[in-house]
């Protein structure tokens, strides 16, 4: 990502290899100089954060909260 680009940060459904579907707030982050997608999933009032390499994702569907 260049300096003039806005990082991705949207509510979305993330579909992953292995047929997993997660819904939550998805954003692009840098960890150790590499790009990852961070998803914050809220279930029963608890929020869990997970990080995925872009190669593990085959679909991102923007949605509303």
PDBQT receptor file of N, H, CA, C and O in Angstrom, charges set to zero:
ATOM      1  N   UNK A   1       0.844  -1.166   0.000  1.00  0.00    +0.000 N 
ATOM      2  CA  UNK A   1       0.000   0.000   0.000  1.00  0.00    +0.000 C 
ATOM      3  C   UNK A   1       0.895   1.235   0.000  1.00  0.00    +0.000 C 
ATOM      4  O   UNK A   1       1.819   1.337   0.806  1.00  0.00    +0.000 OA
ATOM      5  N   UNK A   2       0.622   2.159  -0.893  1.00  0.00    +0.000 N 
ATOM      6  H   UNK A   2      -0.129   2.076  -1.548  1.00  0.00    +0.000 HD
ATOM      7  CA  UNK A   2       1.407   3.388  -0.926  1.00  0.00    +0.000 C 
ATOM      8  C   UNK A   2       0.865   4.369   0.102  1.00  0.00    +0.000 C 
ATOM      9  O   UNK A   2      -0.210   4.157   0.662  1.00  0.00    +0.000 OA
ATOM     10  N   UNK A   3       1.605   5.439   0.350  1.00  0.00    +0.000 N 
ATOM     11  H   UNK A   3       2.479   5.612  -0.105  1.00  0.00    +0.000 HD
ATOM     12  CA  UNK A   3       1.245   6.391   1.394  1.00  0.00    +0.000 C 
ATOM     13  C   UNK A   3      -0.070   7.113   1.129  1.00  0.00    +0.000 C 
ATOM     14  O   UNK A   3      -0.719   7.556   2.077  1.00  0.00    +0.000 OA
ATOM     15  N   UNK A   4      -0.491   7.247  -0.147  1.00  0.00    +0.000 N 
ATOM     16  H   UNK A   4       0.036   6.887  -0.917  1.00  0.00    +0.000 HD
ATOM     17  CA  UNK A   4      -1.695   8.013  -0.443  1.00  0.00    +0.000 C 
ATOM     18  C   UNK A   4      -2.958   7.154  -0.514  1.00  0.00    +0.000 C 
ATOM     19  O   UNK A   4      -4.028   7.681  -0.817  1.00  0.00    +0.000 OA
ATOM     20  N   UNK A   5      -2.868   5.864  -0.248  1.00  0.00    +0.000 N 
ATOM     21  H   UNK A   5      -1.999   5.436  -0.002  1.00  0.00    +0.000 HD
ATOM     22  CA  UNK A   5      -4.031   4.987  -0.250  1.00  0.00    +0.000 C 
ATOM     23  C   UNK A   5      -4.628   4.892   1.145  1.00  0.00    +0.000 C 
ATOM     24  O   UNK A   5      -3.905   4.874   2.141  1.00  0.00    +0.000 OA
ATOM     25  N   UNK A   6      -5.954   4.830   1.210  1.00  0.00    +0.000 N 
ATOM     26  H   UNK A   6      -6.542   4.844   0.401  1.00  0.00    +0.000 HD
ATOM     27  CA  UNK A   6      -6.638   4.639   2.476  1.00  0.00    +0.000 C 
ATOM     28  C   UNK A   6      -6.747   3.147   2.752  1.00  0.00    +0.000 C 
ATOM     29  O   UNK A   6      -7.217   2.405   1.891  1.00  0.00    +0.000 OA
ATOM     30  N   UNK A   7      -6.326   2.684   3.930  1.00  0.00    +0.000 N 
ATOM     31  H   UNK A   7      -5.943   3.288   4.630  1.00  0.00    +0.000 HD
ATOM     32  CA  UNK A   7      -6.424   1.254   4.228  1.00  0.00    +0.000 C 
ATOM     33  C   UNK A   7      -7.882   0.795   4.219  1.00  0.00    +0.000 C 
ATOM     34  O   UNK A   7      -8.782   1.563   4.561  1.00  0.00    +0.000 OA
ATOM     35  N   UNK A   8      -8.111  -0.456   3.827  1.00  0.00    +0.000 N 
ATOM     36  H   UNK A   8      -7.380  -1.080   3.549  1.00  0.00    +0.000 HD
ATOM     37  CA  UNK A   8      -9.445  -1.041   3.804  1.00  0.00    +0.000 C 
ATOM     38  C   UNK A   8      -9.953  -1.193   5.229  1.00  0.00    +0.000 C 
ATOM     39  O   UNK A   8      -9.254  -1.729   6.089  1.00  0.00    +0.000 OA
ATOM     40  N   UNK A   9     -11.166  -0.721   5.477  1.00  0.00    +0.000 N 
ATOM     41  H   UNK A   9     -11.734  -0.285   4.778  1.00  0.00    +0.000 HD
ATOM     42  CA  UNK A   9     -11.812  -0.896   6.779  1.00  0.00    +0.000 C 
ATOM     43  C   UNK A   9     -13.317  -0.845   6.542  1.00  0.00    +0.000 C 
ATOM     44  O   UNK A   9     -13.890   0.234   6.392  1.00  0.00    +0.000 OA
ATOM     45  N   UNK A  10     -13.955  -2.015   6.507  1.00  0.00    +0.000 N 
ATOM     46  H   UNK A  10     -13.488  -2.891   6.629  1.00  0.00    +0.000 HD
ATOM     47  CA  UNK A  10     -15.376  -2.124   6.179  1.00  0.00    +0.000 C 
ATOM     48  C   UNK A  10     -16.001  -3.288   6.940  1.00  0.00    +0.000 C 
ATOM     49  O   UNK A  10     -15.317  -4.240   7.315  1.00  0.00    +0.000 OA
ATOM     50  N   UNK A  11     -17.303  -3.198   7.161  1.00  0.00    +0.000 N 
ATOM     51  H   UNK A  11     -17.859  -2.424   6.856  1.00  0.00    +0.000 HD
ATOM     52  CA  UNK A  11     -18.052  -4.365   7.621  1.00  0.00    +0.000 C 
ATOM     53  C   UNK A  11     -18.174  -5.277   6.425  1.00  0.00    +0.000 C 
ATOM     54  O   UNK A  11     -18.520  -4.827   5.333  1.00  0.00    +0.000 OA
ATOM     55  N   UNK A  12     -17.894  -6.563   6.618  1.00  0.00    +0.000 N 
ATOM     56  H   UNK A  12     -17.613  -6.928   7.505  1.00  0.00    +0.000 HD
ATOM     57  CA  UNK A  12     -17.885  -7.482   5.485  1.00  0.00    +0.000 C 
ATOM     58  C   UNK A  12     -18.051  -8.922   5.942  1.00  0.00    +0.000 C 
ATOM     59  O   UNK A  12     -17.894  -9.261   7.115  1.00  0.00    +0.000 OA
ATOM     60  N   UNK A  13     -18.375  -9.751   4.957  1.00  0.00    +0.000 N 
ATOM     61  H   UNK A  13     -18.502  -9.476   4.004  1.00  0.00    +0.000 HD
ATOM     62  CA  UNK A  13     -18.354 -11.201   5.141  1.00  0.00    +0.000 C 
ATOM     63  C   UNK A  13     -17.084 -11.688   4.469  1.00  0.00    +0.000 C 
ATOM     64  O   UNK A  13     -16.863 -11.440   3.284  1.00  0.00    +0.000 OA
ATOM     65  N   UNK A  14     -16.265 -12.372   5.220  1.00  0.00    +0.000 N 
ATOM     66  H   UNK A  14     -16.444 -12.573   6.182  1.00  0.00    +0.000 HD
ATOM     67  CA  UNK A  14     -14.989 -12.877   4.743  1.00  0.00    +0.000 C 
ATOM     68  C   UNK A  14     -15.131 -14.375   4.494  1.00  0.00    +0.000 C 
ATOM     69  O   UNK A  14     -15.473 -15.126   5.407  1.00  0.00    +0.000 OA
ATOM     70  N   UNK A  15     -14.871 -14.812   3.264  1.00  0.00    +0.000 N 
ATOM     71  H   UNK A  15     -14.593 -14.202   2.522  1.00  0.00    +0.000 HD
ATOM     72  CA  UNK A  15     -14.941 -16.239   2.943  1.00  0.00    +0.000 C 
ATOM     73  C   UNK A  15     -13.518 -16.737   2.747  1.00  0.00    +0.000 C 
ATOM     74  O   UNK A  15     -12.750 -16.184   1.960  1.00  0.00    +0.000 OA
ATOM     75  N   UNK A  16     -13.182 -17.796   3.481  1.00  0.00    +0.000 N 
ATOM     76  H   UNK A  16     -13.806 -18.245   4.121  1.00  0.00    +0.000 HD
ATOM     77  CA  UNK A  16     -11.813 -18.292   3.544  1.00  0.00    +0.000 C 
ATOM     78  C   UNK A  16     -11.711 -19.673   2.927  1.00  0.00    +0.000 C 
ATOM     79  O   UNK A  16     -12.694 -20.410   2.852  1.00  0.00    +0.000 OA
ATOM     80  N   UNK A  17     -10.508 -20.014   2.486  1.00  0.00    +0.000 N 
ATOM     81  H   UNK A  17      -9.710 -19.415   2.546  1.00  0.00    +0.000 HD
ATOM     82  CA  UNK A  17     -10.256 -21.374   2.029  1.00  0.00    +0.000 C 
ATOM     83  C   UNK A  17     -10.615 -22.321   3.172  1.00  0.00    +0.000 C 
ATOM     84  O   UNK A  17     -10.412 -21.977   4.336  1.00  0.00    +0.000 OA
ATOM     85  N   UNK A  18     -11.119 -23.452   2.879  1.00  0.00    +0.000 N 
ATOM     86  H   UNK A  18     -11.284 -23.732   1.933  1.00  0.00    +0.000 HD
ATOM     87  CA  UNK A  18     -11.596 -24.356   3.913  1.00  0.00    +0.000 C 
ATOM     88  C   UNK A  18     -13.064 -24.123   4.208  1.00  0.00    +0.000 C 
ATOM     89  O   UNK A  18     -13.604 -24.692   5.157  1.00  0.00    +0.000 OA
ATOM     90  N   UNK A  19     -13.722 -23.285   3.398  1.00  0.00    +0.000 N 
ATOM     91  H   UNK A  19     -13.283 -22.823   2.627  1.00  0.00    +0.000 HD
ATOM     92  CA  UNK A  19     -15.168 -23.065   3.476  1.00  0.00    +0.000 C 
ATOM     93  C   UNK A  19     -15.624 -22.442   4.786  1.00  0.00    +0.000 C 
ATOM     94  O   UNK A  19     -16.688 -22.783   5.302  1.00  0.00    +0.000 OA
ATOM     95  N   UNK A  20     -14.829 -21.541   5.319  1.00  0.00    +0.000 N 
ATOM     96  H   UNK A  20     -13.964 -21.264   4.899  1.00  0.00    +0.000 HD
ATOM     97  CA  UNK A  20     -15.220 -20.790   6.518  1.00  0.00    +0.000 C 
ATOM     98  C   UNK A  20     -15.778 -19.452   6.082  1.00  0.00    +0.000 C 
ATOM     99  O   UNK A  20     -15.242 -18.816   5.175  1.00  0.00    +0.000 OA
ATOM    100  N   UNK A  21     -16.843 -19.027   6.719  1.00  0.00    +0.000 N 
ATOM    101  H   UNK A  21     -17.278 -19.544   7.456  1.00  0.00    +0.000 HD
ATOM    102  CA  UNK A  21     -17.418 -17.702   6.480  1.00  0.00    +0.000 C 
ATOM    103  C   UNK A  21     -17.496 -16.982   7.816  1.00  0.00    +0.000 C 
ATOM    104  O   UNK A  21     -18.038 -17.510   8.787  1.00  0.00    +0.000 OA
ATOM    105  N   UNK A  22     -16.953 -15.776   7.858  1.00  0.00    +0.000 N 
ATOM    106  H   UNK A  22     -16.513 -15.347   7.069  1.00  0.00    +0.000 HD
ATOM    107  CA  UNK A  22     -16.973 -14.965   9.068  1.00  0.00    +0.000 C 
ATOM    108  C   UNK A  22     -17.510 -13.591   8.715  1.00  0.00    +0.000 C 
ATOM    109  O   UNK A  22     -17.198 -13.056   7.651  1.00  0.00    +0.000 OA
ATOM    110  N   UNK A  23     -18.313 -13.014   9.596  1.00  0.00    +0.000 N 
ATOM    111  H   UNK A  23     -18.567 -13.448  10.460  1.00  0.00    +0.000 HD
ATOM    112  CA  UNK A  23     -18.829 -11.670   9.390  1.00  0.00    +0.000 C 
ATOM    113  C   UNK A  23     -18.309 -10.782  10.511  1.00  0.00    +0.000 C 
ATOM    114  O   UNK A  23     -18.302 -11.176  11.677  1.00  0.00    +0.000 OA
ATOM    115  N   UNK A  24     -17.873  -9.578  10.145  1.00  0.00    +0.000 N 
ATOM    116  H   UNK A  24     -17.879  -9.258   9.197  1.00  0.00    +0.000 HD
ATOM    117  CA  UNK A  24     -17.388  -8.646  11.149  1.00  0.00    +0.000 C 
ATOM    118  C   UNK A  24     -16.743  -7.442  10.511  1.00  0.00    +0.000 C 
ATOM    119  O   UNK A  24     -16.874  -7.216   9.308  1.00  0.00    +0.000 OA
ATOM    120  N   UNK A  25     -16.044  -6.667  11.320  1.00  0.00    +0.000 N 
ATOM    121  H   UNK A  25     -15.938  -6.851  12.298  1.00  0.00    +0.000 HD
ATOM    122  CA  UNK A  25     -15.327  -5.494  10.838  1.00  0.00    +0.000 C 
ATOM    123  C   UNK A  25     -13.977  -5.962  10.306  1.00  0.00    +0.000 C 
ATOM    124  O   UNK A  25     -13.147  -6.473  11.059  1.00  0.00    +0.000 OA
ATOM    125  N   UNK A  26     -13.765  -5.786   9.010  1.00  0.00    +0.000 N 
ATOM    126  H   UNK A  26     -14.439  -5.371   8.398  1.00  0.00    +0.000 HD
ATOM    127  CA  UNK A  26     -12.548  -6.251   8.341  1.00  0.00    +0.000 C 
ATOM    128  C   UNK A  26     -11.683  -5.042   8.022  1.00  0.00    +0.000 C 
ATOM    129  O   UNK A  26     -12.172  -4.038   7.505  1.00  0.00    +0.000 OA
ATOM    130  N   UNK A  27     -10.394  -5.144   8.334  1.00  0.00    +0.000 N 
ATOM    131  H   UNK A  27      -9.997  -5.960   8.754  1.00  0.00    +0.000 HD
ATOM    132  CA  UNK A  27      -9.477  -4.068   7.984  1.00  0.00    +0.000 C 
ATOM    133  C   UNK A  27      -8.107  -4.609   7.626  1.00  0.00    +0.000 C 
ATOM    134  O   UNK A  27      -7.691  -5.673   8.087  1.00  0.00    +0.000 OA
ATOM    135  N   UNK A  28      -7.422  -3.850   6.796  1.00  0.00    +0.000 N 
ATOM    136  H   UNK A  28      -7.759  -2.986   6.422  1.00  0.00    +0.000 HD
ATOM    137  CA  UNK A  28      -6.072  -4.202   6.372  1.00  0.00    +0.000 C 
ATOM    138  C   UNK A  28      -5.087  -3.708   7.424  1.00  0.00    +0.000 C 
ATOM    139  O   UNK A  28      -5.160  -2.559   7.860  1.00  0.00    +0.000 OA
ATOM    140  N   UNK A  29      -4.155  -4.589   7.834  1.00  0.00    +0.000 N 
ATOM    141  H   UNK A  29      -4.096  -5.522   7.480  1.00  0.00    +0.000 HD
ATOM    142  CA  UNK A  29      -3.140  -4.217   8.823  1.00  0.00    +0.000 C 
ATOM    143  C   UNK A  29      -1.781  -4.734   8.371  1.00  0.00    +0.000 C 
ATOM    144  O   UNK A  29      -1.690  -5.644   7.547  1.00  0.00    +0.000 OA
ATOM    145  N   UNK A  30      -0.744  -4.150   8.913  1.00  0.00    +0.000 N 
ATOM    146  H   UNK A  30      -0.818  -3.411   9.582  1.00  0.00    +0.000 HD
ATOM    147  CA  UNK A  30       0.632  -4.587   8.664  1.00  0.00    +0.000 C 
ATOM    148  C   UNK A  30       1.173  -5.221   9.934  1.00  0.00    +0.000 C 
ATOM    149  O   UNK A  30       1.094  -4.633  11.013  1.00  0.00    +0.000 OA
ATOM    150  N   UNK A  31       1.722  -6.424   9.803  1.00  0.00    +0.000 N 
ATOM    151  H   UNK A  31       1.786  -6.901   8.927  1.00  0.00    +0.000 HD
ATOM    152  CA  UNK A  31       2.366  -7.107  10.934  1.00  0.00    +0.000 C 
ATOM    153  C   UNK A  31       3.718  -7.597  10.437  1.00  0.00    +0.000 C 
ATOM    154  O   UNK A  31       3.786  -8.392   9.501  1.00  0.00    +0.000 OA
ATOM    155  N   UNK A  32       4.772  -7.135  11.047  1.00  0.00    +0.000 N 
ATOM    156  H   UNK A  32       4.716  -6.488  11.808  1.00  0.00    +0.000 HD
ATOM    157  CA  UNK A  32       6.117  -7.556  10.652  1.00  0.00    +0.000 C 
ATOM    158  C   UNK A  32       6.436  -7.237   9.202  1.00  0.00    +0.000 C 
ATOM    159  O   UNK A  32       7.184  -7.968   8.553  1.00  0.00    +0.000 OA
ATOM    160  N   UNK A  33       5.874  -6.152   8.690  1.00  0.00    +0.000 N 
ATOM    161  H   UNK A  33       5.267  -5.558   9.217  1.00  0.00    +0.000 HD
ATOM    162  CA  UNK A  33       6.135  -5.740   7.314  1.00  0.00    +0.000 C 
ATOM    163  C   UNK A  33       5.286  -6.454   6.269  1.00  0.00    +0.000 C 
ATOM    164  O   UNK A  33       5.456  -6.214   5.074  1.00  0.00    +0.000 OA
ATOM    165  N   UNK A  34       4.369  -7.331   6.697  1.00  0.00    +0.000 N 
ATOM    166  H   UNK A  34       4.231  -7.527   7.668  1.00  0.00    +0.000 HD
ATOM    167  CA  UNK A  34       3.492  -8.057   5.768  1.00  0.00    +0.000 C 
ATOM    168  C   UNK A  34       2.044  -7.615   5.971  1.00  0.00    +0.000 C 
ATOM    169  O   UNK A  34       1.646  -7.244   7.075  1.00  0.00    +0.000 OA
ATOM    170  N   UNK A  35       1.268  -7.660   4.899  1.00  0.00    +0.000 N 
ATOM    171  H   UNK A  35       1.592  -7.962   4.002  1.00  0.00    +0.000 HD
ATOM    172  CA  UNK A  35      -0.145  -7.295   4.960  1.00  0.00    +0.000 C 
ATOM    173  C   UNK A  35      -0.993  -8.478   5.402  1.00  0.00    +0.000 C 
ATOM    174  O   UNK A  35      -0.791  -9.609   4.960  1.00  0.00    +0.000 OA
ATOM    175  N   UNK A  36      -1.949  -8.196   6.284  1.00  0.00    +0.000 N 
ATOM    176  H   UNK A  36      -2.114  -7.277   6.643  1.00  0.00    +0.000 HD
ATOM    177  CA  UNK A  36      -2.914  -9.178   6.740  1.00  0.00    +0.000 C 
ATOM    178  C   UNK A  36      -4.287  -8.536   6.747  1.00  0.00    +0.000 C 
ATOM    179  O   UNK A  36      -4.400  -7.311   6.747  1.00  0.00    +0.000 OA
ATOM    180  N   UNK A  37      -5.339  -9.358   6.752  1.00  0.00    +0.000 N 
ATOM    181  H   UNK A  37      -5.247 -10.354   6.751  1.00  0.00    +0.000 HD
ATOM    182  CA  UNK A  37      -6.684  -8.881   6.985  1.00  0.00    +0.000 C 
ATOM    183  C   UNK A  37      -7.051  -9.220   8.419  1.00  0.00    +0.000 C 
ATOM    184  O   UNK A  37      -6.950 -10.369   8.848  1.00  0.00    +0.000 OA
ATOM    185  N   UNK A  38      -7.476  -8.209   9.146  1.00  0.00    +0.000 N 
ATOM    186  H   UNK A  38      -7.558  -7.275   8.798  1.00  0.00    +0.000 HD
ATOM    187  CA  UNK A  38      -7.913  -8.391  10.521  1.00  0.00    +0.000 C 
ATOM    188  C   UNK A  38      -9.436  -8.385  10.501  1.00  0.00    +0.000 C 
ATOM    189  O   UNK A  38     -10.048  -7.519   9.877  1.00  0.00    +0.000 OA
ATOM    190  N   UNK A  39     -10.046  -9.347  11.181  1.00  0.00    +0.000 N 
ATOM    191  H   UNK A  39      -9.549 -10.051  11.688  1.00  0.00    +0.000 HD
ATOM    192  CA  UNK A  39     -11.497  -9.352  11.324  1.00  0.00    +0.000 C 
ATOM    193  C   UNK A  39     -11.851  -9.411  12.796  1.00  0.00    +0.000 C 
ATOM    194  O   UNK A  39     -11.346 -10.254  13.538  1.00  0.00    +0.000 OA
ATOM    195  N   UNK A  40     -12.725  -8.506  13.209  1.00  0.00    +0.000 N 
ATOM    196  H   UNK A  40     -13.135  -7.821  12.607  1.00  0.00    +0.000 HD
ATOM    197  CA  UNK A  40     -13.240  -8.477  14.572  1.00  0.00    +0.000 C 
ATOM    198  C   UNK A  40     -14.662  -9.023  14.517  1.00  0.00    +0.000 C 
ATOM    199  O   UNK A  40     -15.558  -8.402  13.944  1.00  0.00    +0.000 OA
ATOM    200  N   UNK A  41     -14.855 -10.190  15.117  1.00  0.00    +0.000 N 
ATOM    201  H   UNK A  41     -14.128 -10.695  15.582  1.00  0.00    +0.000 HD
ATOM    202  CA  UNK A  41     -16.139 -10.888  15.107  1.00  0.00    +0.000 C 
ATOM    203  C   UNK A  41     -16.746 -10.795  16.496  1.00  0.00    +0.000 C 
ATOM    204  O   UNK A  41     -16.104 -11.152  17.484  1.00  0.00    +0.000 OA
ATOM    205  N   UNK A  42     -18.001 -10.310  16.576  1.00  0.00    +0.000 N 
ATOM    206  H   UNK A  42     -18.523 -10.020  15.774  1.00  0.00    +0.000 HD
ATOM    207  CA  UNK A  42     -18.682 -10.207  17.860  1.00  0.00    +0.000 C 
ATOM    208  C   UNK A  42     -19.773 -11.268  17.940  1.00  0.00    +0.000 C 
ATOM    209  O   UNK A  42     -20.660 -11.331  17.089  1.00  0.00    +0.000 OA
ATOM    210  N   UNK A  43     -19.693 -12.100  18.976  1.00  0.00    +0.000 N 
ATOM    211  H   UNK A  43     -18.972 -12.049  19.667  1.00  0.00    +0.000 HD
ATOM    212  CA  UNK A  43     -20.670 -13.154  19.217  1.00  0.00    +0.000 C 
ATOM    213  C   UNK A  43     -21.029 -13.139  20.696  1.00  0.00    +0.000 C 
ATOM    214  O   UNK A  43     -20.148 -13.184  21.555  1.00  0.00    +0.000 OA
ATOM    215  N   UNK A  44     -22.310 -13.076  20.987  1.00  0.00    +0.000 N 
ATOM    216  H   UNK A  44     -23.025 -13.040  20.289  1.00  0.00    +0.000 HD
ATOM    217  CA  UNK A  44     -22.784 -13.079  22.378  1.00  0.00    +0.000 C 
ATOM    218  C   UNK A  44     -22.091 -12.009  23.220  1.00  0.00    +0.000 C 
ATOM    219  O   UNK A  44     -21.750 -12.262  24.375  1.00  0.00    +0.000 OA
ATOM    220  N   UNK A  45     -21.882 -10.832  22.665  1.00  0.00    +0.000 N 
ATOM    221  H   UNK A  45     -22.160 -10.626  21.726  1.00  0.00    +0.000 HD
ATOM    222  CA  UNK A  45     -21.271  -9.725  23.390  1.00  0.00    +0.000 C 
ATOM    223  C   UNK A  45     -19.761  -9.789  23.527  1.00  0.00    +0.000 C 
ATOM    224  O   UNK A  45     -19.163  -8.868  24.084  1.00  0.00    +0.000 OA
ATOM    225  N   UNK A  46     -19.129 -10.838  23.040  1.00  0.00    +0.000 N 
ATOM    226  H   UNK A  46     -19.615 -11.586  22.587  1.00  0.00    +0.000 HD
ATOM    227  CA  UNK A  46     -17.670 -10.998  23.104  1.00  0.00    +0.000 C 
ATOM    228  C   UNK A  46     -17.086 -10.741  21.713  1.00  0.00    +0.000 C 
ATOM    229  O   UNK A  46     -17.599 -11.252  20.718  1.00  0.00    +0.000 OA
ATOM    230  N   UNK A  47     -16.031  -9.960  21.647  1.00  0.00    +0.000 N 
ATOM    231  H   UNK A  47     -15.614  -9.544  22.455  1.00  0.00    +0.000 HD
ATOM    232  CA  UNK A  47     -15.360  -9.699  20.369  1.00  0.00    +0.000 C 
ATOM    233  C   UNK A  47     -14.068 -10.483  20.297  1.00  0.00    +0.000 C 
ATOM    234  O   UNK A  47     -13.247 -10.446  21.214  1.00  0.00    +0.000 OA
ATOM    235  N   UNK A  48     -13.900 -11.193  19.193  1.00  0.00    +0.000 N 
ATOM    236  H   UNK A  48     -14.567 -11.223  18.449  1.00  0.00    +0.000 HD
ATOM    237  CA  UNK A  48     -12.692 -11.967  18.931  1.00  0.00    +0.000 C 
ATOM    238  C   UNK A  48     -12.019 -11.396  17.699  1.00  0.00    +0.000 C 
ATOM    239  O   UNK A  48     -12.681 -11.117  16.699  1.00  0.00    +0.000 OA
ATOM    240  N   UNK A  49     -10.704 -11.220  17.763  1.00  0.00    +0.000 N 
ATOM    241  H   UNK A  49     -10.166 -11.447  18.575  1.00  0.00    +0.000 HD
ATOM    242  CA  UNK A  49      -9.931 -10.718  16.633  1.00  0.00    +0.000 C 
ATOM    243  C   UNK A  49      -9.120 -11.853  16.039  1.00  0.00    +0.000 C 
ATOM    244  O   UNK A  49      -8.470 -12.614  16.755  1.00  0.00    +0.000 OA
ATOM    245  N   UNK A  50      -9.169 -11.957  14.700  1.00  0.00    +0.000 N 
ATOM    246  H   UNK A  50      -9.698 -11.339  14.118  1.00  0.00    +0.000 HD
ATOM    247  CA  UNK A  50      -8.380 -12.957  13.989  1.00  0.00    +0.000 C 
ATOM    248  C   UNK A  50      -7.675 -12.254  12.831  1.00  0.00    +0.000 C 
ATOM    249  O   UNK A  50      -8.165 -11.256  12.304  1.00  0.00    +0.000 OA
ATOM    250  N   UNK A  51      -6.522 -12.789  12.445  1.00  0.00    +0.000 N 
ATOM    251  H   UNK A  51      -6.123 -13.600  12.873  1.00  0.00    +0.000 HD
ATOM    252  CA  UNK A  51      -5.740 -12.242  11.336  1.00  0.00    +0.000 C 
ATOM    253  C   UNK A  51      -5.572 -13.312  10.271  1.00  0.00    +0.000 C 
ATOM    254  O   UNK A  51      -5.296 -14.469  10.585  1.00  0.00    +0.000 OA
ATOM    255  N   UNK A  52      -5.739 -12.921   8.999  1.00  0.00    +0.000 N 
ATOM    256  H   UNK A  52      -5.963 -11.981   8.744  1.00  0.00    +0.000 HD
ATOM    257  CA  UNK A  52      -5.589 -13.863   7.890  1.00  0.00    +0.000 C 
ATOM    258  C   UNK A  52      -4.703 -13.268   6.814  1.00  0.00    +0.000 C 
ATOM    259  O   UNK A  52      -4.793 -12.080   6.503  1.00  0.00    +0.000 OA
ATOM    260  N   UNK A  53      -3.850 -14.101   6.253  1.00  0.00    +0.000 N 
ATOM    261  H   UNK A  53      -3.777 -15.065   6.505  1.00  0.00    +0.000 HD
ATOM    262  CA  UNK A  53      -3.062 -13.696   5.087  1.00  0.00    +0.000 C 
ATOM    263  C   UNK A  53      -4.016 -13.567   3.908  1.00  0.00    +0.000 C 
ATOM    264  O   UNK A  53      -4.942 -14.369   3.784  1.00  0.00    +0.000 OA
ATOM    265  N   UNK A  54      -3.816 -12.577   3.036  1.00  0.00    +0.000 N 
ATOM    266  H   UNK A  54      -3.064 -11.925   3.137  1.00  0.00    +0.000 HD
ATOM    267  CA  UNK A  54      -4.711 -12.391   1.892  1.00  0.00    +0.000 C 
ATOM    268  C   UNK A  54      -4.851 -13.640   1.025  1.00  0.00    +0.000 C 
ATOM    269  O   UNK A  54      -5.905 -13.840   0.423  1.00  0.00    +0.000 OA
ATOM    270  N   UNK A  55      -3.828 -14.481   0.942  1.00  0.00    +0.000 N 
ATOM    271  H   UNK A  55      -2.971 -14.318   1.432  1.00  0.00    +0.000 HD
ATOM    272  CA  UNK A  55      -3.898 -15.686   0.117  1.00  0.00    +0.000 C 
ATOM    273  C   UNK A  55      -4.927 -16.689   0.648  1.00  0.00    +0.000 C 
ATOM    274  O   UNK A  55      -5.352 -17.574  -0.095  1.00  0.00    +0.000 OA
ATOM    275  N   UNK A  56      -5.334 -16.570   1.912  1.00  0.00    +0.000 N 
ATOM    276  H   UNK A  56      -4.989 -15.851   2.515  1.00  0.00    +0.000 HD
ATOM    277  CA  UNK A  56      -6.317 -17.479   2.494  1.00  0.00    +0.000 C 
ATOM    278  C   UNK A  56      -7.750 -17.058   2.196  1.00  0.00    +0.000 C 
ATOM    279  O   UNK A  56      -8.688 -17.799   2.488  1.00  0.00    +0.000 OA
ATOM    280  N   UNK A  57      -7.924 -15.876   1.616  1.00  0.00    +0.000 N 
ATOM    281  H   UNK A  57      -7.162 -15.275   1.378  1.00  0.00    +0.000 HD
ATOM    282  CA  UNK A  57      -9.245 -15.310   1.374  1.00  0.00    +0.000 C 
ATOM    283  C   UNK A  57      -9.612 -15.473  -0.093  1.00  0.00    +0.000 C 
ATOM    284  O   UNK A  57      -8.812 -15.159  -0.975  1.00  0.00    +0.000 OA
ATOM    285  N   UNK A  58     -10.829 -15.966  -0.359  1.00  0.00    +0.000 N 
ATOM    286  H   UNK A  58     -11.479 -16.221   0.357  1.00  0.00    +0.000 HD
ATOM    287  CA  UNK A  58     -11.252 -16.029  -1.750  1.00  0.00    +0.000 C 
ATOM    288  C   UNK A  58     -12.428 -15.123  -2.047  1.00  0.00    +0.000 C 
ATOM    289  O   UNK A  58     -12.793 -14.967  -3.212  1.00  0.00    +0.000 OA
ATOM    290  N   UNK A  59     -13.048 -14.508  -1.017  1.00  0.00    +0.000 N 
ATOM    291  H   UNK A  59     -12.751 -14.635  -0.070  1.00  0.00    +0.000 HD
ATOM    292  CA  UNK A  59     -14.135 -13.573  -1.284  1.00  0.00    +0.000 C 
ATOM    293  C   UNK A  59     -14.304 -12.629  -0.093  1.00  0.00    +0.000 C 
ATOM    294  O   UNK A  59     -14.246 -13.050   1.062  1.00  0.00    +0.000 OA
ATOM    295  N   UNK A  60     -14.514 -11.349  -0.394  1.00  0.00    +0.000 N 
ATOM    296  H   UNK A  60     -14.562 -11.007  -1.333  1.00  0.00    +0.000 HD
ATOM    297  CA  UNK A  60     -14.872 -10.342   0.597  1.00  0.00    +0.000 C 
ATOM    298  C   UNK A  60     -16.134  -9.671   0.094  1.00  0.00    +0.000 C 
ATOM    299  O   UNK A  60     -16.139  -9.078  -0.985  1.00  0.00    +0.000 OA
ATOM    300  N   UNK A  61     -17.208  -9.761   0.873  1.00  0.00    +0.000 N 
ATOM    301  H   UNK A  61     -17.204 -10.243   1.749  1.00  0.00    +0.000 HD
ATOM    302  CA  UNK A  61     -18.484  -9.163   0.497  1.00  0.00    +0.000 C 
ATOM    303  C   UNK A  61     -18.814  -8.040   1.460  1.00  0.00    +0.000 C 
ATOM    304  O   UNK A  61     -19.161  -8.311   2.609  1.00  0.00    +0.000 OA
ATOM    305  N   UNK A  62     -18.720  -6.781   1.032  1.00  0.00    +0.000 N 
ATOM    306  H   UNK A  62     -18.438  -6.560   0.098  1.00  0.00    +0.000 HD
ATOM    307  CA  UNK A  62     -19.075  -5.664   1.903  1.00  0.00    +0.000 C 
ATOM    308  C   UNK A  62     -20.548  -5.759   2.330  1.00  0.00    +0.000 C 
ATOM    309  O   UNK A  62     -21.408  -6.165   1.548  1.00  0.00    +0.000 OA
ATOM    310  N   UNK A  63     -20.812  -5.384   3.558  1.00  0.00    +0.000 N 
ATOM    311  H   UNK A  63     -20.113  -5.054   4.193  1.00  0.00    +0.000 HD
ATOM    312  CA  UNK A  63     -22.166  -5.442   4.102  1.00  0.00    +0.000 C 
ATOM    313  C   UNK A  63     -22.310  -4.329   5.141  1.00  0.00    +0.000 C 
ATOM    314  O   UNK A  63     -21.405  -3.512   5.309  1.00  0.00    +0.000 OA
ATOM    315  N   UNK A  64     -23.433  -4.300   5.826  1.00  0.00    +0.000 N 
ATOM    316  H   UNK A  64     -24.168  -4.964   5.690  1.00  0.00    +0.000 HD
ATOM    317  CA  UNK A  64     -23.617  -3.331   6.900  1.00  0.00    +0.000 C 
ATOM    318  C   UNK A  64     -23.436  -4.042   8.241  1.00  0.00    +0.000 C 
ATOM    319  O   UNK A  64     -23.445  -5.270   8.321  1.00  0.00    +0.000 OA
ATOM    320  N   UNK A  65     -23.275  -3.250   9.269  1.00  0.00    +0.000 N 
ATOM    321  H   UNK A  65     -23.267  -2.252   9.204  1.00  0.00    +0.000 HD
ATOM    322  CA  UNK A  65     -23.071  -3.814  10.597  1.00  0.00    +0.000 C 
ATOM    323  C   UNK A  65     -24.275  -4.631  11.011  1.00  0.00    +0.000 C 
ATOM    324  O   UNK A  65     -24.294  -5.191  12.107  1.00  0.00    +0.000 OA
TER     325      UNK A  65
